[in-house]
């Protein structure tokens, strides 16, 4: 999956995904929005230096979903929001979208990131937990999760991470190494 900043031609896709019935059910604001409301929001967000929206693309350039980071006014932290293209739900792509977006965002933002997730949104709860977000507290209608700043030393910052894909033997070898590490 490739990640890039949203561009003007993504606006209608985001509008469509935002008004999808299941998406609306999982948002804090579940109302249908008009194209005018969306267009105004989209332009404002693209100009705002405290908002970063990444879109995920597969190898055929299909738009997978969107990951948005809103930095608070005091620059103390950011809130992340994730919305998948309805055509790509249930394919296990949300985790990749979030992980890659986090890496890209973390390259310039080193503070706490939070996520507010409705308790009924089981797929999102699993995605955030699988991406090292930890439960922090109950809010009125959501559960608040946090992703603390990873500790990286300068000599490690140039390392690129890849998914481990290999034979069963290679996977078992990796498991043995991890199992025998000291904490």
Order of alpha helices (4+ residues) and beta strands (2+ residues): beta-alpha-alpha-alpha-beta-beta-beta-alpha-beta-alpha-beta-beta-alpha
